[in-house]
Amino acid sequence: MRAGRLNSAIIIESKTEVINTVGEPIETWSTFTSIRAEVRTQSGKEFISAKAQHSELSHVITCRYISGVNSKMRINNGGEYYNILSVFDPSSRKREMRIYCSEQL
């Protein structure tokens, strides 16, 4: 993995529930970790080939491997939020990972 390609500072956030004074659960997001990453928008051809697997795939994020990242989390990229569809370790050596995301509206 080339460090020069990791040109975006992203925040991986995990969902937490807080109970308010009335006893109702309120969904909040807390920082799981901050990391440098490469954020790529899928080209038309990549989007069509990936559509067979994920119908809403819009971004692929490549970063150093982080244990514990899962599809219940989201990515904050400078105020743009992405829902995590899946996390993939391409070499199975825990050096880098690819996070497949859909843009949150």
C-alpha positions, -999 to +999 in steps of 0.1 A: +000+000+000+014+034-010+010+060+018+008+088-008-026+075-020-041+079+015-050+115+010-083+118+029-088+119+066-119+099+075-136+091+107-152+056+112-182+060+135-202+034+155-238+036+165-247+039+201-280+043+218-285+067+247-316+066+269-331+101+274-348+113+306-382+100+293-367+065+288-367+066+250-336+053+232-319+080+211-295+069+183-262+087+183-228+082+165-195+081+183-160+080+169-146+045+165-113+057+150-098+083+127-075+072+098-060+083+065-076+066+035-081+067-003-117+074-011-127+065-047-160+070-064-169+041-086-168+046-123-197+036-145-181+003-155-171-006-119-205+003-107-222-020-132-200-049-124-204-043-086-241-039-089-245-077-091-232-078-055-243-045-040-270-025-057-261+008-041-223+007-042-210+042-047-176+045-031-146+022-023-124+033+006-089+018+010-070+021+042-047+003+066-063-027+083-083-019+115-098-048+135-134-045+144-148-025+115-182-038+104-213-030+084-231-015+113-207+015+112-205+045+089-178+067+074-176+105+079-155+120+052-155+157+059-193+159+065-202+134+038-215+102+053-213+067+038-230+036+050-207+006+051-219-023+029-190-046+035-154-048+047-128-068+027-092-077+034-078-083-001-046-101+009-059-118+041-027-105+057-043-078+078-023-050+061-050-032+042-087-033+039-113-021+014-146-007+026-175-008+002-199+020+009-231+037-003-236+074+001-260+084+028-286+109+017 
